[in-house]
Amino acid sequence: MSGRPVTGLPRIDLLTPRQQMAMNCARCAQHLGMSGRVWGEVRHQGLLFRLWICVPDCSTPVPGDPA
Ligand SMILES: [Zn+2]
């Protein structure tokens, strides 16, 4: 197994099911509604997850996020 993590993207297994299903922002966990943009794709346990985040950016501060 070669688990090469994508730089900057969170671990899928640390996200909530709603974040995994792109219903909530993968970064700040807010409900995305009709907006959102693709952050990146992460492969986990043979499945490819497409992560979505807020547009233009997350409105709530994210702990540990340098931006
Ligand atoms: Zn967000």
N, CA, C, O and the ligand as a Tripos MOL2 file, in Angstrom:
@<TRIPOS>MOLECULE
protein
  269   267    68     0     0
PROTEIN
NO_CHARGES

@<TRIPOS>ATOM
      1 N           0.8460   -1.2010    0.0000 N.3       1 MET1
      2 CA          0.0000    0.0000    0.0000 C.3       1 MET1
      3 C           0.8760    1.2430    0.0000 C.2       1 MET1
      4 O           1.7890    1.3750    0.8140 O.2       1 MET1
      5 N           0.5940    2.1190   -0.8930 N.am      2 SER2
      6 CA          1.3380    3.3710   -0.9420 C.3       2 SER2
      7 C           0.3780    4.5150   -0.6360 C.2       2 SER2
      8 O          -0.2570    5.0650   -1.5370 O.2       2 SER2
      9 N           0.2800    4.8600    0.6270 N.am      3 GLY3
     10 CA         -0.6360    5.9190    1.0360 C.3       3 GLY3
     11 C           0.0170    7.2750    0.9510 C.2       3 GLY3
     12 O           0.4370    7.8430    1.9590 O.2       3 GLY3
     13 N           0.0990    7.7850   -0.2520 N.am      4 ARG4
     14 CA          0.7240    9.0910   -0.4210 C.3       4 ARG4
     15 C          -0.3240   10.1870   -0.2470 C.2       4 ARG4
     16 O          -1.1960   10.3460   -1.1000 O.2       4 ARG4
     17 N          -0.2510   10.9370    0.8360 N.am      5 PRO5
     18 CA         -1.2630   11.9680    1.0910 C.3       5 PRO5
     19 C          -1.0740   13.1810    0.1880 C.2       5 PRO5
     20 O           0.0470   13.5590   -0.1520 O.2       5 PRO5
     21 N          -2.1910   13.7760   -0.1880 N.am      6 VAL6
     22 CA         -2.1460   14.9970   -0.9780 C.3       6 VAL6
     23 C          -1.8570   16.1660   -0.0310 C.2       6 VAL6
     24 O          -2.5200   16.3260    0.9940 O.2       6 VAL6
     25 N          -0.8860   16.9540   -0.3800 N.am      7 THR7
     26 CA         -0.4600   18.0350    0.4980 C.3       7 THR7
     27 C          -1.5730   19.0420    0.7210 C.2       7 THR7
     28 O          -2.1830   19.5370   -0.2260 O.2       7 THR7
     29 N          -1.8260   19.3340    1.9830 N.am      8 GLY8
     30 CA         -2.7870   20.3650    2.3120 C.3       8 GLY8
     31 C          -4.1930   19.8780    2.5180 C.2       8 GLY8
     32 O          -5.0130   20.5810    3.1080 O.2       8 GLY8
     33 N          -4.4870   18.6980    2.0480 N.am      9 LEU9
     34 CA         -5.8370   18.1780    2.1970 C.3       9 LEU9
     35 C          -5.9500   17.3510    3.4680 C.2       9 LEU9
     36 O          -4.9990   16.6850    3.8780 O.2       9 LEU9
     37 N          -7.1230   17.4010    4.0840 N.am     10 PRO10
     38 CA         -7.3070   16.6560    5.3350 C.3      10 PRO10
     39 C          -7.4590   15.1660    5.0800 C.2      10 PRO10
     40 O          -7.6480   14.7240    3.9470 O.2      10 PRO10
     41 N          -7.3730   14.4140    6.1500 N.am     11 ARG11
     42 CA         -7.5980   12.9760    6.0460 C.3      11 ARG11
     43 C          -9.0950   12.7040    5.9960 C.2      11 ARG11
     44 O          -9.8710   13.2360    6.7900 O.2      11 ARG11
     45 N          -9.4730   11.8710    5.0530 N.am     12 ILE12
     46 CA        -10.8930   11.5610    4.8730 C.3      12 ILE12
     47 C         -11.4920   10.9560    6.1400 C.2      12 ILE12
     48 O         -12.6260   11.2620    6.5090 O.2      12 ILE12
     49 N         -10.7270   10.1040    6.7930 N.am     13 ASP13
     50 CA        -11.2900    9.4140    7.9610 C.3      13 ASP13
     51 C         -11.4510   10.3420    9.1610 C.2      13 ASP13
     52 O         -12.0320    9.9510   10.1740 O.2      13 ASP13
     53 N         -10.9420   11.5660    9.0530 N.am     14 LEU14
     54 CA        -11.1310   12.5260   10.1270 C.3      14 LEU14
     55 C         -12.3050   13.4540    9.8530 C.2      14 LEU14
     56 O         -12.6970   14.2360   10.7190 O.2      14 LEU14
     57 N         -12.8620   13.3710    8.6640 N.am     15 LEU15
     58 CA        -13.9940   14.2260    8.3170 C.3      15 LEU15
     59 C         -15.3060   13.5520    8.7080 C.2      15 LEU15
     60 O         -15.3790   12.3370    8.8940 O.2      15 LEU15
     61 N         -16.3430   14.3900    8.8250 N.am     16 THR16
     62 CA        -17.6650   13.8350    9.0980 C.3      16 THR16
     63 C         -18.2330   13.2510    7.8090 C.2      16 THR16
     64 O         -17.7890   13.6190    6.7220 O.2      16 THR16
     65 N         -19.2130   12.3420    7.9110 N.am     17 PRO17
     66 CA        -19.8440   11.7990    6.7110 C.3      17 PRO17
     67 C         -20.4070   12.8900    5.8100 C.2      17 PRO17
     68 O         -20.3770   12.7510    4.5870 O.2      17 PRO17
     69 N         -20.9180   13.9700    6.3890 N.am     18 ARG18
     70 CA        -21.4810   15.0610    5.5850 C.3      18 ARG18
     71 C         -20.3830   15.7820    4.8260 C.2      18 ARG18
     72 O         -20.5980   16.2520    3.7090 O.2      18 ARG18
     73 N         -19.2070   15.8700    5.4310 N.am     19 GLN19
     74 CA        -18.0840   16.4730    4.7160 C.3      19 GLN19
     75 C         -17.5980   15.5450    3.6100 C.2      19 GLN19
     76 O         -17.2130   15.9980    2.5330 O.2      19 GLN19
     77 N         -17.6180   14.2730    3.8770 N.am     20 GLN20
     78 CA        -17.1880   13.3060    2.8760 C.3      20 GLN20
     79 C         -18.1340   13.2970    1.6820 C.2      20 GLN20
     80 O         -17.7170   13.0410    0.5520 O.2      20 GLN20
     81 N         -19.4020   13.5780    1.9370 N.am     21 MET21
     82 CA        -20.4060   13.5530    0.8680 C.3      21 MET21
     83 C         -20.5760   14.9190    0.2190 C.2      21 MET21
     84 O         -21.4940   15.1130   -0.5770 O.2      21 MET21
     85 N         -19.7050   15.8650    0.5470 N.am     22 ALA22
     86 CA        -19.7060   17.2000   -0.0580 C.3      22 ALA22
     87 C         -20.9720   17.9860    0.2870 C.2      22 ALA22
     88 O         -21.3490   18.9050   -0.4390 O.2      22 ALA22
     89 N         -21.6220   17.6290    1.3850 N.am     23 MET23
     90 CA        -22.7670   18.4100    1.8350 C.3      23 MET23
     91 C         -22.2950   19.5610    2.7050 C.2      23 MET23
     92 O         -22.9050   20.6300    2.7260 O.2      23 MET23
     93 N         -21.2110   19.3350    3.4170 N.am     24 ASN24
     94 CA        -20.6330   20.3750    4.2520 C.3      24 ASN24
     95 C         -19.2100   20.6580    3.7870 C.2      24 ASN24
     96 O         -18.5510   19.8210    3.1700 O.2      24 ASN24
     97 N         -18.7620   21.8700    4.1060 N.am     25 CYS25
     98 CA        -17.4050   22.2600    3.7600 C.3      25 CYS25
     99 C         -16.3980   21.3090    4.4040 C.2      25 CYS25
    100 O         -16.4970   20.9800    5.5860 O.2      25 CYS25
    101 N         -15.4370   20.8800    3.6060 N.am     26 ALA26
    102 CA        -14.4530   19.9330    4.1200 C.3      26 ALA26
    103 C         -13.4560   20.5990    5.0550 C.2      26 ALA26
    104 O         -12.7060   19.9190    5.7560 O.2      26 ALA26
    105 N         -13.4460   21.9420    5.0660 N.am     27 ARG27
    106 CA        -12.4700   22.6450    5.8960 C.3      27 ARG27
    107 C         -13.1000   23.1810    7.1790 C.2      27 ARG27
    108 O         -12.5470   23.0040    8.2650 O.2      27 ARG27
    109 N         -14.2740   23.8470    7.0540 N.am     28 CYS28
    110 CA        -14.8640   24.4780    8.2380 C.3      28 CYS28
    111 C         -16.1800   23.8060    8.6380 C.2      28 CYS28
    112 O         -16.7650   24.1690    9.6590 O.2      28 CYS28
    113 N         -16.6490   22.8480    7.8650 N.am     29 ALA29
    114 CA        -17.8220   22.0250    8.2140 C.3      29 ALA29
    115 C         -19.1430   22.7870    8.1100 C.2      29 ALA29
    116 O         -20.1750   22.2880    8.5570 O.2      29 ALA29
    117 N         -19.1260   23.9790    7.5310 N.am     30 GLN30
    118 CA        -20.3830   24.6870    7.3240 C.3      30 GLN30
    119 C         -21.1470   24.0740    6.1540 C.2      30 GLN30
    120 O         -20.5670   23.4790    5.2450 O.2      30 GLN30
    121 N         -22.4860   24.2410    6.2090 N.am     31 HIS31
    122 CA        -23.3010   23.7160    5.1280 C.3      31 HIS31
    123 C         -23.0040   24.4780    3.8370 C.2      31 HIS31
    124 O         -22.9840   25.7090    3.8270 O.2      31 HIS31
    125 N         -22.7780   23.7540    2.7710 N.am     32 LEU32
    126 CA        -22.3640   24.3980    1.5220 C.3      32 LEU32
    127 C         -23.5410   24.9410    0.7290 C.2      32 LEU32
    128 O         -23.4070   25.9690    0.0660 O.2      32 LEU32
    129 N         -24.6910   24.2780    0.7790 N.am     33 GLY33
    130 CA        -25.8160   24.7190   -0.0210 C.3      33 GLY33
    131 C         -25.5000   24.6060   -1.5030 C.2      33 GLY33
    132 O         -24.9760   23.5920   -1.9660 O.2      33 GLY33
    133 N         -25.8260   25.6560   -2.2370 N.am     34 MET34
    134 CA        -25.6350   25.6220   -3.6830 C.3      34 MET34
    135 C         -24.2510   26.0980   -4.0910 C.2      34 MET34
    136 O         -23.8750   25.9890   -5.2580 O.2      34 MET34
    137 N         -23.4980   26.6190   -3.1480 N.am     35 SER35
    138 CA        -22.1850   27.1560   -3.4890 C.3      35 SER35
    139 C         -21.0940   26.2100   -3.0110 C.2      35 SER35
    140 O         -21.3390   25.2390   -2.2940 O.2      35 SER35
    141 N         -19.9160   26.5250   -3.4260 N.am     36 GLY36
    142 CA        -18.7910   25.6950   -3.0520 C.3      36 GLY36
    143 C         -17.8950   25.4650   -4.2500 C.2      36 GLY36
    144 O         -18.3120   25.5960   -5.4010 O.2      36 GLY36
    145 N         -16.6680   25.1240   -3.9560 N.am     37 ARG37
    146 CA        -15.7400   24.8120   -5.0360 C.3      37 ARG37
    147 C         -14.9230   23.5960   -4.6410 C.2      37 ARG37
    148 O         -14.7620   23.2800   -3.4620 O.2      37 ARG37
    149 N         -14.4180   22.9330   -5.6520 N.am     38 VAL38
    150 CA        -13.6390   21.7220   -5.4040 C.3      38 VAL38
    151 C         -12.2970   22.0990   -4.7910 C.2      38 VAL38
    152 O         -11.5630   22.9260   -5.3310 O.2      38 VAL38
    153 N         -11.9900   21.4830   -3.6630 N.am     39 TRP39
    154 CA        -10.7190   21.7110   -3.0050 C.3      39 TRP39
    155 C          -9.6770   20.7380   -3.5520 C.2      39 TRP39
    156 O          -8.5360   21.1090   -3.8270 O.2      39 TRP39
    157 N         -10.0900   19.5150   -3.6970 N.am     40 GLY40
    158 CA         -9.1650   18.5090   -4.2100 C.3      40 GLY40
    159 C          -9.7800   17.1380   -4.0450 C.2      40 GLY40
    160 O         -10.8840   16.9890   -3.5210 O.2      40 GLY40
    161 N          -9.0560   16.1520   -4.4950 N.am     41 GLU41
    162 CA         -9.5510   14.7920   -4.4090 C.3      41 GLU41
    163 C          -8.5920   13.9540   -3.5740 C.2      41 GLU41
    164 O          -7.3710   14.0510   -3.7020 O.2      41 GLU41
    165 N          -9.1780   13.1350   -2.7220 N.am     42 VAL42
    166 CA         -8.3930   12.2910   -1.8330 C.3      42 VAL42
    167 C          -8.8670   10.8590   -1.9730 C.2      42 VAL42
    168 O         -10.0660   10.5810   -1.9450 O.2      42 VAL42
    169 N          -7.9360    9.9730   -2.1210 N.am     43 ARG43
    170 CA         -8.2930    8.5590   -2.2130 C.3      43 ARG43
    171 C          -8.1940    7.9350   -0.8270 C.2      43 ARG43
    172 O          -7.2010    8.1120   -0.1210 O.2      43 ARG43
    173 N          -9.2220    7.2130   -0.4540 N.am     44 HIS44
    174 CA         -9.2500    6.5790    0.8610 C.3      44 HIS44
    175 C          -9.9230    5.2340    0.7450 C.2      44 HIS44
    176 O         -11.0640    5.1380    0.2940 O.2      44 HIS44
    177 N          -9.2250    4.1990    1.1470 N.am     45 GLN45
    178 CA         -9.7420    2.8320    1.1240 C.3      45 GLN45
    179 C         -10.3150    2.4740   -0.2470 C.2      45 GLN45
    180 O         -11.3750    1.8570   -0.3480 O.2      45 GLN45
    181 N          -9.6030    2.8680   -1.2900 N.am     46 GLY46
    182 CA         -9.9990    2.5000   -2.6400 C.3      46 GLY46
    183 C         -11.0660    3.3880   -3.2490 C.2      46 GLY46
    184 O         -11.4400    3.2090   -4.4080 O.2      46 GLY46
    185 N         -11.5620    4.3500   -2.4720 N.am     47 LEU47
    186 CA        -12.5890    5.2490   -2.9860 C.3      47 LEU47
    187 C         -12.0020    6.6410   -3.1720 C.2      47 LEU47
    188 O         -11.1340    7.0750   -2.4150 O.2      47 LEU47
    189 N         -12.4940    7.3320   -4.1980 N.am     48 LEU48
    190 CA        -12.0170    8.6770   -4.4590 C.3      48 LEU48
    191 C         -13.0550    9.6780   -3.9380 C.2      48 LEU48
    192 O         -14.2040    9.6910   -4.3800 O.2      48 LEU48
    193 N         -12.6280   10.5010   -3.0030 N.am     49 PHE49
    194 CA        -13.5140   11.5110   -2.4300 C.3      49 PHE49
    195 C         -13.1450   12.8700   -3.0090 C.2      49 PHE49
    196 O         -11.9720   13.2420   -3.0420 O.2      49 PHE49
    197 N         -14.1450   13.6010   -3.4630 N.am     50 ARG50
    198 CA        -13.9240   14.9690   -3.9170 C.3      50 ARG50
    199 C         -14.3510   15.9050   -2.7940 C.2      50 ARG50
    200 O         -15.5110   15.9120   -2.3830 O.2      50 ARG50
    201 N         -13.4160   16.6820   -2.3110 N.am     51 LEU51
    202 CA        -13.6820   17.5760   -1.1960 C.3      51 LEU51
    203 C         -14.0910   18.9500   -1.7080 C.2      51 LEU51
    204 O         -13.5000   19.4820   -2.6480 O.2      51 LEU51
    205 N         -15.1250   19.5190   -1.0640 N.am     52 TRP52
    206 CA        -15.6240   20.8330   -1.4450 C.3      52 TRP52
    207 C         -15.4700   21.7900   -0.2750 C.2      52 TRP52
    208 O         -15.5960   21.4030    0.8870 O.2      52 TRP52
    209 N         -15.1920   23.0550   -0.6030 N.am     53 ILE53
    210 CA        -15.0720   24.0650    0.4370 C.3      53 ILE53
    211 C         -15.8570   25.3040    0.0320 C.2      53 ILE53
    212 O         -16.3210   25.4210   -1.1030 O.2      53 ILE53
    213 N         -15.9980   26.2310    0.9820 N.am     54 CYS54
    214 CA        -16.7950   27.4280    0.7730 C.3      54 CYS54
    215 C         -16.1940   28.3250   -0.3170 C.2      54 CYS54
    216 O         -14.9870   28.3060   -0.5550 O.2      54 CYS54
    217 N         -17.0480   29.1020   -0.9660 N.am     55 VAL55
    218 CA        -16.6080   30.1580   -1.8650 C.3      55 VAL55
    219 C         -17.0880   31.5020   -1.3250 C.2      55 VAL55
    220 O         -18.1830   31.5490   -0.7630 O.2      55 VAL55
    221 N         -16.3360   32.6060   -1.4610 N.am     56 PRO56
    222 CA        -14.9640   32.5830   -1.9830 C.3      56 PRO56
    223 C         -13.9770   31.9790   -1.0010 C.2      56 PRO56
    224 O         -12.8910   31.5470   -1.3850 O.2      56 PRO56
    225 N         -14.3590   31.9510    0.2670 N.am     57 ASP57
    226 CA        -13.4920   31.3280    1.2580 C.3      57 ASP57
    227 C         -14.3060   31.0630    2.5090 C.2      57 ASP57
    228 O         -15.4000   31.6020    2.6760 O.2      57 ASP57
    229 N         -13.7720   30.2400    3.3790 N.am     58 CYS58
    230 CA        -14.4690   29.9240    4.6180 C.3      58 CYS58
    231 C         -14.6270   31.1990    5.4540 C.2      58 CYS58
    232 O         -13.6900   31.9820    5.6110 O.2      58 CYS58
    233 N         -15.8330   31.3800    5.9800 N.am     59 SER59
    234 CA        -16.1050   32.5850    6.7620 C.3      59 SER59
    235 C         -15.7260   32.4000    8.2170 C.2      59 SER59
    236 O         -15.5130   33.3770    8.9340 O.2      59 SER59
    237 N         -15.6410   31.1680    8.6550 N.am     60 THR60
    238 CA        -15.2690   30.9270   10.0330 C.3      60 THR60
    239 C         -13.7940   30.5710   10.1130 C.2      60 THR60
    240 O         -13.2780   29.8320    9.2750 O.2      60 THR60
    241 N         -13.1190   31.1010   11.1240 N.am     61 PRO61
    242 CA        -11.6990   30.7980   11.2780 C.3      61 PRO61
    243 C         -11.4780   29.3160   11.4800 C.2      61 PRO61
    244 O         -12.2160   28.6520   12.2080 O.2      61 PRO61
    245 N         -10.4650   28.8170   10.8320 N.am     62 VAL62
    246 CA        -10.1400   27.3990   10.9440 C.3      62 VAL62
    247 C          -8.8930   27.2570   11.8110 C.2      62 VAL62
    248 O          -7.8310   27.7620   11.4480 O.2      62 VAL62
    249 N          -9.0040   26.5900   12.9270 N.am     63 PRO63
    250 CA         -7.8290   26.4050   13.7920 C.3      63 PRO63
    251 C          -6.7260   25.6660   13.0700 C.2      63 PRO63
    252 O          -6.9460   24.6150   12.4670 O.2      63 PRO63
    253 N          -5.5480   26.2260   13.1400 N.am     64 GLY64
    254 CA         -4.4110   25.5650   12.5360 C.3      64 GLY64
    255 C          -4.2090   25.8980   11.0770 C.2      64 GLY64
    256 O          -3.2330   25.4610   10.4690 O.2      64 GLY64
    257 N          -5.1370   26.6790   10.4970 N.am     65 ASP65
    258 CA         -4.9890   27.0740    9.1000 C.3      65 ASP65
    259 C          -4.1550   28.3420    9.0210 C.2      65 ASP65
    260 O          -4.5440   29.3700    9.5760 O.2      65 ASP65
    261 N          -3.0310   28.2900    8.3500 N.am     66 PRO66
    262 CA         -2.1380   29.4700    8.2890 C.3      66 PRO66
    263 C          -2.7970   30.6620    7.5870 C.2      66 PRO66
    264 O          -2.4500   31.8110    7.8620 O.2      66 PRO66
    265 N          -3.7460   30.3960    6.6820 N.am     67 ALA67
    266 CA         -4.4170   31.4930    5.9990 C.3      67 ALA67
    267 C          -5.4810   32.0300    6.9170 C.2      67 ALA67
    268 O          -6.1890   32.9710    6.5590 O.2      67 ALA67
    269 ZN        -15.6840   26.3880    4.6920 Zn       68 ZN68
@<TRIPOS>BOND
     1     1     2 1
     2     2     3 1
     3     3     4 2
     4     3     5 am
     5     5     6 1
     6     6     7 1
     7     7     8 2
     8     7     9 am
     9     9    10 1
    10    10    11 1
    11    11    12 2
    12    11    13 am
    13    13    14 1
    14    14    15 1
    15    15    16 2
    16    15    17 am
    17    17    18 1
    18    18    19 1
    19    19    20 2
    20    19    21 am
    21    21    22 1
    22    22    23 1
    23    23    24 2
    24    23    25 am
    25    25    26 1
    26    26    27 1
    27    27    28 2
    28    27    29 am
    29    29    30 1
    30    30    31 1
    31    31    32 2
    32    31    33 am
    33    33    34 1
    34    34    35 1
    35    35    36 2
    36    35    37 am
    37    37    38 1
    38    38    39 1
    39    39    40 2
    40    39    41 am
    41    41    42 1
    42    42    43 1
    43    43    44 2
    44    43    45 am
    45    45    46 1
    46    46    47 1
    47    47    48 2
    48    47    49 am
    49    49    50 1
    50    50    51 1
    51    51    52 2
    52    51    53 am
    53    53    54 1
    54    54    55 1
    55    55    56 2
    56    55    57 am
    57    57    58 1
    58    58    59 1
    59    59    60 2
    60    59    61 am
    61    61    62 1
    62    62    63 1
    63    63    64 2
    64    63    65 am
    65    65    66 1
    66    66    67 1
    67    67    68 2
    68    67    69 am
    69    69    70 1
    70    70    71 1
    71    71    72 2
    72    71    73 am
    73    73    74 1
    74    74    75 1
    75    75    76 2
    76    75    77 am
    77    77    78 1
    78    78    79 1
    79    79    80 2
    80    79    81 am
    81    81    82 1
    82    82    83 1
    83    83    84 2
    84    83    85 am
    85    85    86 1
    86    86    87 1
    87    87    88 2
    88    87    89 am
    89    89    90 1
    90    90    91 1
    91    91    92 2
    92    91    93 am
    93    93    94 1
    94    94    95 1
    95    95    96 2
    96    95    97 am
    97    97    98 1
    98    98    99 1
    99    99   100 2
   100    99   101 am
   101   101   102 1
   102   102   103 1
   103   103   104 2
   104   103   105 am
   105   105   106 1
   106   106   107 1
   107   107   108 2
   108   107   109 am
   109   109   110 1
   110   110   111 1
   111   111   112 2
   112   111   113 am
   113   113   114 1
   114   114   115 1
   115   115   116 2
   116   115   117 am
   117   117   118 1
   118   118   119 1
   119   119   120 2
   120   119   121 am
   121   121   122 1
   122   122   123 1
   123   123   124 2
   124   123   125 am
   125   125   126 1
   126   126   127 1
   127   127   128 2
   128   127   129 am
   129   129   130 1
   130   130   131 1
   131   131   132 2
   132   131   133 am
   133   133   134 1
   134   134   135 1
   135   135   136 2
   136   135   137 am
   137   137   138 1
   138   138   139 1
   139   139   140 2
   140   139   141 am
   141   141   142 1
   142   142   143 1
   143   143   144 2
   144   143   145 am
   145   145   146 1
   146   146   147 1
   147   147   148 2
   148   147   149 am
   149   149   150 1
   150   150   151 1
   151   151   152 2
   152   151   153 am
   153   153   154 1
   154   154   155 1
   155   155   156 2
   156   155   157 am
   157   157   158 1
   158   158   159 1
   159   159   160 2
   160   159   161 am
   161   161   162 1
   162   162   163 1
   163   163   164 2
   164   163   165 am
   165   165   166 1
   166   166   167 1
   167   167   168 2
   168   167   169 am
   169   169   170 1
   170   170   171 1
   171   171   172 2
   172   171   173 am
   173   173   174 1
   174   174   175 1
   175   175   176 2
   176   175   177 am
   177   177   178 1
   178   178   179 1
   179   179   180 2
   180   179   181 am
   181   181   182 1
   182   182   183 1
   183   183   184 2
   184   183   185 am
   185   185   186 1
   186   186   187 1
   187   187   188 2
   188   187   189 am
   189   189   190 1
   190   190   191 1
   191   191   192 2
   192   191   193 am
   193   193   194 1
   194   194   195 1
   195   195   196 2
   196   195   197 am
   197   197   198 1
   198   198   199 1
   199   199   200 2
   200   199   201 am
   201   201   202 1
   202   202   203 1
   203   203   204 2
   204   203   205 am
   205   205   206 1
   206   206   207 1
   207   207   208 2
   208   207   209 am
   209   209   210 1
   210   210   211 1
   211   211   212 2
   212   211   213 am
   213   213   214 1
   214   214   215 1
   215   215   216 2
   216   215   217 am
   217   217   218 1
   218   218   219 1
   219   219   220 2
   220   219   221 am
   221   221   222 1
   222   222   223 1
   223   223   224 2
   224   223   225 am
   225   225   226 1
   226   226   227 1
   227   227   228 2
   228   227   229 am
   229   229   230 1
   230   230   231 1
   231   231   232 2
   232   231   233 am
   233   233   234 1
   234   234   235 1
   235   235   236 2
   236   235   237 am
   237   237   238 1
   238   238   239 1
   239   239   240 2
   240   239   241 am
   241   241   242 1
   242   242   243 1
   243   243   244 2
   244   243   245 am
   245   245   246 1
   246   246   247 1
   247   247   248 2
   248   247   249 am
   249   249   250 1
   250   250   251 1
   251   251   252 2
   252   251   253 am
   253   253   254 1
   254   254   255 1
   255   255   256 2
   256   255   257 am
   257   257   258 1
   258   258   259 1
   259   259   260 2
   260   259   261 am
   261   261   262 1
   262   262   263 1
   263   263   264 2
   264   263   265 am
   265   265   266 1
   266   266   267 1
   267   267   268 2
@<TRIPOS>SUBSTRUCTURE
     1 MET1         2 RESIDUE 1 A MET
     2 SER2         6 RESIDUE 1 A SER
     3 GLY3        10 RESIDUE 1 A GLY
     4 ARG4        14 RESIDUE 1 A ARG
     5 PRO5        18 RESIDUE 1 A PRO
     6 VAL6        22 RESIDUE 1 A VAL
     7 THR7        26 RESIDUE 1 A THR
     8 GLY8        30 RESIDUE 1 A GLY
     9 LEU9        34 RESIDUE 1 A LEU
    10 PRO10       38 RESIDUE 1 A PRO
    11 ARG11       42 RESIDUE 1 A ARG
    12 ILE12       46 RESIDUE 1 A ILE
    13 ASP13       50 RESIDUE 1 A ASP
    14 LEU14       54 RESIDUE 1 A LEU
    15 LEU15       58 RESIDUE 1 A LEU
    16 THR16       62 RESIDUE 1 A THR
    17 PRO17       66 RESIDUE 1 A PRO
    18 ARG18       70 RESIDUE 1 A ARG
    19 GLN19       74 RESIDUE 1 A GLN
    20 GLN20       78 RESIDUE 1 A GLN
    21 MET21       82 RESIDUE 1 A MET
    22 ALA22       86 RESIDUE 1 A ALA
    23 MET23       90 RESIDUE 1 A MET
    24 ASN24       94 RESIDUE 1 A ASN
    25 CYS25       98 RESIDUE 1 A CYS
    26 ALA26      102 RESIDUE 1 A ALA
    27 ARG27      106 RESIDUE 1 A ARG
    28 CYS28      110 RESIDUE 1 A CYS
    29 ALA29      114 RESIDUE 1 A ALA
    30 GLN30      118 RESIDUE 1 A GLN
    31 HIS31      122 RESIDUE 1 A HIS
    32 LEU32      126 RESIDUE 1 A LEU
    33 GLY33      130 RESIDUE 1 A GLY
    34 MET34      134 RESIDUE 1 A MET
    35 SER35      138 RESIDUE 1 A SER
    36 GLY36      142 RESIDUE 1 A GLY
    37 ARG37      146 RESIDUE 1 A ARG
    38 VAL38      150 RESIDUE 1 A VAL
    39 TRP39      154 RESIDUE 1 A TRP
    40 GLY40      158 RESIDUE 1 A GLY
    41 GLU41      162 RESIDUE 1 A GLU
    42 VAL42      166 RESIDUE 1 A VAL
    43 ARG43      170 RESIDUE 1 A ARG
    44 HIS44      174 RESIDUE 1 A HIS
    45 GLN45      178 RESIDUE 1 A GLN
    46 GLY46      182 RESIDUE 1 A GLY
    47 LEU47      186 RESIDUE 1 A LEU
    48 LEU48      190 RESIDUE 1 A LEU
    49 PHE49      194 RESIDUE 1 A PHE
    50 ARG50      198 RESIDUE 1 A ARG
    51 LEU51      202 RESIDUE 1 A LEU
    52 TRP52      206 RESIDUE 1 A TRP
    53 ILE53      210 RESIDUE 1 A ILE
    54 CYS54      214 RESIDUE 1 A CYS
    55 VAL55      218 RESIDUE 1 A VAL
    56 PRO56      222 RESIDUE 1 A PRO
    57 ASP57      226 RESIDUE 1 A ASP
    58 CYS58      230 RESIDUE 1 A CYS
    59 SER59      234 RESIDUE 1 A SER
    60 THR60      238 RESIDUE 1 A THR
    61 PRO61      242 RESIDUE 1 A PRO
    62 VAL62      246 RESIDUE 1 A VAL
    63 PRO63      250 RESIDUE 1 A PRO
    64 GLY64      254 RESIDUE 1 A GLY
    65 ASP65      258 RESIDUE 1 A ASP
    66 PRO66      262 RESIDUE 1 A PRO
    67 ALA67      266 RESIDUE 1 A ALA
    68 ZN68       269 GROUP 0 **** ****
